[in-house]
Amino acid sequence: MATLTYDEATSLVVRCLEANGCSNENSRDIANVVVTAEADGCASHGLFRVPGYVSSLRSRKVDGRATASLERTGPSTVRIDGQGGFAPPAHRAARSSIVEIARTQGIALASFVNIYHFSALWADIEPICSEDLCALAFTSYLPSVAPAGGTKPLFGTNPMAFGWPRPSRLPMIFDQASSVLARGDIMIAARDGHRMKEGVGINAAGEATTDPNEILKGAMLPFGGYKGSSIALMVELLAGPLIGETLSFEAAERDNKDGGPPRGGELLIVISPQKLGGIGWREQGEKLFDMILQQPGTRLPADRRYANREQAKLDGLLISDETLAKIVSLI
């Protein structure tokens, strides 16, 4: 393992992306997301993802210099066309408009289309929730998860994220796939030679396996059986037909399989608690959090990530030698 400071890791990612055709501004948006994920302890969405970004740039599937366009389609709705670029720059371009709509209208419904989403969803909503707003985000992916009772990949890992603002601290956020694990976690296990727990996935013959390589050839399983499968179904519809974008299997049909993300969409819902709940919503939310934390062994979603982030700023980020060497080789 190698140790890099926050700034060193950011500079490395920016240099790598710029060397492969990404603009400096877009490179910094992406670097902020992947380095923060690495610092938070989410290695599957950290620097491990940089080669995938580069593959999509080199194949020219993704425009690293794209500038998103915004169209106000109604009092509370906005459509963001990523113009064939990565998701983080599109979010940066649209964020202030989305926040303003939610504050004035009480809710903002934002559809992101023609984007390539390859990052954790919490990165999309944390800055918004830090503006005293509640947010939900949904996106799909390539087919990798079998529906409940099935044996073939159909759904993407289809994550959803929810964030709640907190006074004088970072928001409470959960970001979770509808599969048992994120696909990146299985890829890292395969790289490092680790076995998975039972119930994570099946092989190409539909048989249970703990071998990550066989799961990658077969299918991942939804968490909680039919419950996770239903959530994956919901996300497919919210991030696809609802906003005029593709389903996971449709994205796969037109993807060039360069190892990077497919083109797709994202639905972002931002709500003003002040408009709906008036005074007292902060205190009531904190009461719930306090009641949770009174029970030994509990914690709030994202608190461990935030603690890891602060520690990483002090001690640096531990990066696997293989990941570091791969990024350096791409510059």
C-alpha positions in Angstrom: 0.0 0.0 0.0 1.1 3.5 -0.8 0.2 6.6 1.2 -0.9 9.8 -0.6 -2.1 13.1 0.9 -5.5 14.4 -0.1 -3.9 16.9 -2.5 -1.5 14.4 -4.0 -4.3 12.0 -4.8 -6.4 14.8 -6.3 -3.5 16.0 -8.4 -2.7 12.5 -9.6 -6.3 11.9 -10.7 -6.5 15.3 -12.4 -3.3 14.7 -14.3 -4.4 11.3 -15.4 -7.7 12.5 -16.7 -6.3 15.6 -18.4 -3.7 13.4 -20.1 -6.5 11.4 -21.6 -8.6 14.3 -23.0 -10.6 15.5 -20.0 -10.8 19.3 -19.4 -9.2 20.6 -16.3 -12.6 21.7 -14.8 -14.2 18.4 -15.5 -11.2 16.5 -14.3 -11.3 18.3 -10.9 -15.0 17.5 -10.6 -14.3 13.8 -11.1 -11.2 13.8 -8.9 -13.1 15.4 -6.0 -15.6 12.6 -6.2 -13.2 9.6 -6.4 -10.7 11.0 -3.9 -13.4 11.7 -1.4 -14.8 8.2 -1.8 -11.3 6.8 -1.3 -10.9 8.9 1.9 -14.3 7.8 3.1 -13.3 4.2 2.9 -15.3 3.4 -0.2 -12.5 1.9 -2.2 -14.9 0.4 -4.8 -15.9 4.0 -5.8 -12.5 5.6 -5.3 -9.3 5.6 -7.3 -10.1 2.0 -8.4 -12.5 3.7 -10.8 -10.0 5.9 -12.6 -9.0 3.4 -15.2 -12.7 3.0 -16.2 -13.0 6.7 -16.7 -9.9 6.7 -18.8 -11.1 3.7 -20.9 -14.3 5.7 -21.8 -12.2 8.7 -22.7 -9.8 6.8 -24.9 -12.6 5.0 -26.7 -14.3 8.4 -27.2 -17.5 7.1 -25.8 -17.5 9.9 -23.3 -16.7 13.6 -24.1 -14.3 14.7 -21.4 -14.8 18.3 -22.3 -18.6 18.3 -22.3 -20.5 21.2 -20.8 -24.0 20.3 -19.6 -27.1 22.3 -20.7 -30.1 23.0 -18.5 -33.7 23.4 -19.6 -36.4 24.6 -17.1 -39.4 22.4 -18.2 -41.8 23.5 -15.5 -42.0 25.5 -12.2 -40.4 22.6 -10.3 -38.8 20.6 -13.0 -35.4 20.9 -14.8 -33.8 18.7 -17.4 -30.0 18.5 -17.5 -28.4 17.2 -20.7 -24.9 16.1 -19.9 -24.0 16.3 -23.6 -22.3 12.9 -23.5 -20.1 13.7 -20.5 -19.5 12.3 -17.1 -22.0 12.9 -14.3 -20.0 15.0 -11.8 -19.5 18.0 -14.1 -23.2 17.9 -15.0 -24.1 18.0 -11.3 -21.7 20.9 -10.6 -23.3 22.9 -13.5 -26.9 22.3 -12.3 -26.5 22.4 -8.6 -27.2 26.0 -7.9 -30.3 26.0 -10.1 -31.7 22.9 -8.4 -31.2 24.4 -5.0 -32.9 27.6 -6.0 -35.9 25.8 -7.5 -36.3 23.6 -4.3 -36.1 26.7 -2.1 -38.7 28.7 -4.0 -41.1 25.9 -5.2 -40.7 23.5 -2.2 -39.5 20.7 -4.5 -37.2 20.3 -7.5 -37.4 17.3 -9.8 -34.2 17.1 -11.9 -33.6 14.6 -14.7 -30.1 14.1 -15.8 -29.9 12.5 -19.2 -27.1 11.7 -21.7 -24.6 11.2 -18.9 -22.2 8.5 -17.8 -22.5 7.9 -14.1 -19.6 6.0 -12.5 -19.5 7.4 -9.0 -21.2 7.0 -5.6 -24.6 8.7 -5.4 -23.9 10.3 -2.1 -21.5 12.6 -3.9 -24.5 14.0 -5.9 -26.6 14.9 -2.9 -24.2 15.7 0.0 -23.6 19.3 -1.3 -27.4 19.8 -1.7 -28.3 18.4 1.7 -25.7 20.8 3.2 -28.0 23.6 2.0 -30.8 22.6 4.4 -32.5 20.5 1.8 -33.6 16.9 1.7 -32.7 14.8 -1.4 -33.1 11.5 -3.1 -31.2 10.2 -6.1 -31.6 7.1 -8.3 -29.6 5.7 -11.2 -29.3 2.4 -13.0 -26.3 0.5 -14.5 -25.5 -2.4 -16.8 -27.3 -5.7 -16.2 -25.6 -7.4 -13.4 -28.4 -8.4 -10.9 -30.9 -11.2 -11.4 -34.5 -10.5 -10.5 -35.8 -12.5 -7.5 -36.3 -16.1 -8.6 -34.2 -15.5 -11.8 -30.8 -16.7 -12.8 -29.7 -14.1 -15.4 -28.6 -10.5 -15.0 -31.3 -8.0 -15.9 -31.3 -5.1 -13.4 -28.3 -2.9 -12.8 -27.0 -2.6 -9.2 -29.4 0.3 -9.2 -28.5 2.4 -6.2 -30.6 4.9 -4.4 -29.5 7.6 -2.0 -31.3 9.6 0.6 -30.0 12.6 2.5 -31.3 14.6 5.5 -29.8 18.0 6.5 -28.5 18.4 10.1 -27.7 21.6 12.0 -24.0 22.5 12.2 -22.8 19.1 10.8 -22.7 17.1 7.7 -26.0 15.5 6.5 -27.2 12.1 7.3 -27.0 10.1 4.0 -27.4 6.6 3.0 -26.4 5.3 -0.4 -27.0 1.7 -1.2 -27.3 -0.6 -4.1 -30.3 -2.8 -4.6 -27.9 -5.7 -4.9 -26.3 -7.3 -1.8 -23.0 -5.5 -2.6 -21.8 -2.9 -5.0 -20.3 -4.5 -8.1 -17.0 -2.7 -7.4 -16.7 -4.6 -4.1 -16.9 -7.9 -6.0 -14.3 -6.7 -8.6 -11.9 -5.8 -5.8 -12.4 -9.2 -4.1 -11.7 -10.9 -7.4 -8.5 -8.8 -7.9 -7.3 -9.5 -4.3 -8.2 -13.2 -4.3 -10.9 -13.0 -1.6 -14.1 -15.1 -1.3 -17.5 -13.5 -0.9 -20.1 -14.3 1.7 -22.9 -16.7 0.8 -25.9 -15.1 -0.8 -24.0 -12.4 -2.8 -24.3 -14.0 -6.2 -24.6 -17.0 -8.5 -22.5 -18.4 -11.3 -23.5 -18.6 -15.0 -25.4 -21.8 -14.4 -27.5 -20.2 -11.7 -25.8 -22.0 -8.8 -24.8 -20.3 -5.6 -21.1 -19.4 -5.4 -18.7 -17.5 -3.2 -16.1 -17.1 -5.9 -16.2 -13.4 -7.0 -14.9 -14.4 -10.5 -17.8 -16.7 -11.0 -20.3 -14.1 -9.7 -18.9 -11.6 -12.3 -19.5 -14.2 -15.0 -23.0 -15.0 -13.6 -25.2 -12.6 -11.7 -25.4 -10.7 -8.4 -28.4 -11.1 -6.2 -30.7 -8.4 -4.9 -30.6 -7.8 -1.2 -33.5 -9.2 0.8 -34.7 -11.3 -2.1 -38.0 -10.0 -3.6 -37.7 -6.8 -1.6 -34.4 -5.7 -3.1 -35.7 -6.9 -6.5 -38.7 -4.6 -6.2 -36.5 -1.7 -5.4 -34.2 -2.5 -8.4 -37.4 -2.5 -10.5 -38.5 0.9 -9.2 -35.0 2.4 -9.8 -35.0 1.1 -13.4 -38.3 2.9 -14.0 -37.4 6.1 -12.2 -34.0 6.5 -13.9 -35.2 5.2 -17.3 -38.7 5.6 -18.7 -39.7 8.3 -16.3 -37.0 10.7 -17.5 -36.7 9.5 -21.1 -33.6 7.5 -20.6 -32.6 3.8 -21.1 -33.2 0.7 -19.0 -30.1 -1.3 -18.0 -30.5 -3.9 -20.7 -31.0 -1.2 -23.3 -27.8 0.5 -22.1 -25.9 -2.7 -22.5 -27.1 -3.2 -26.1 -25.5 0.1 -27.2 -22.5 0.1 -24.9 -19.1 -0.4 -26.4 -17.9 -2.5 -23.5 -14.8 -0.5 -22.9 -14.9 -1.1 -19.2 -16.3 2.3 -18.3 -19.9 3.3 -17.5 -22.8 3.0 -19.9 -24.8 6.1 -21.0 -27.8 6.5 -18.8 -29.8 8.8 -16.6 -30.4 9.9 -13.0 -33.4 11.2 -11.2 -32.8 13.7 -8.4 -35.6 14.8 -6.1 -34.8 17.8 -3.8 -37.3 18.9 -1.1 -37.4 21.9 1.2 -38.3 20.8 4.7 -38.9 24.4 5.6 -41.6 24.7 2.9 -43.3 21.5 4.0 -42.7 21.2 7.7 -42.1 24.8 8.7 -40.4 25.4 12.1 -39.4 22.5 14.2 -38.4 20.0 11.5 -34.7 20.1 12.4 -35.4 19.4 16.1 -37.8 16.6 15.3 -35.3 14.9 13.0 -32.6 15.2 15.7 -34.9 13.6 18.2 -35.0 10.5 16.0 -31.3 10.4 15.6 -30.7 10.8 19.3 -33.1 7.9 20.0 -31.2 5.7 17.6 -27.8 6.5 19.1 -29.1 5.8 22.6 -28.9 2.1 21.8 -25.4 0.6 22.1 -23.9 -0.5 18.9 -25.8 1.8 16.6 -24.6 4.6 14.4 -26.1 6.9 11.8 -25.6 6.3 8.1 -22.5 8.2 6.7 -21.0 8.9 10.2 -18.3 6.3 9.6 -17.5 7.7 6.2 -17.2 11.2 7.6 -14.9 10.0 10.4 -12.7 8.2 7.8 -12.6 11.3 5.7 -11.3 13.5 8.6 -8.7 10.8 9.5 -7.5 10.6 5.9 -7.0 14.3 5.8 -4.6 13.9 8.7 -2.9 10.6 7.9 -3.2 10.4 4.1 -5.0 7.9 1.9 -3.8 4.3 1.6 -3.9 3.3 -2.0 -3.1 -0.2 -3.3 0.1 -0.5 -5.2 -1.7 -2.1 -8.1 -4.2 0.8 -8.4 -1.5 3.4 -8.1 0.7 1.8 -10.7 -2.2 1.5 -13.1 -3.1 5.2 -12.8 0.5 6.3 -13.2 0.8 4.1 -16.4 -2.2 5.9 -17.9 -0.7 9.3 -17.7 
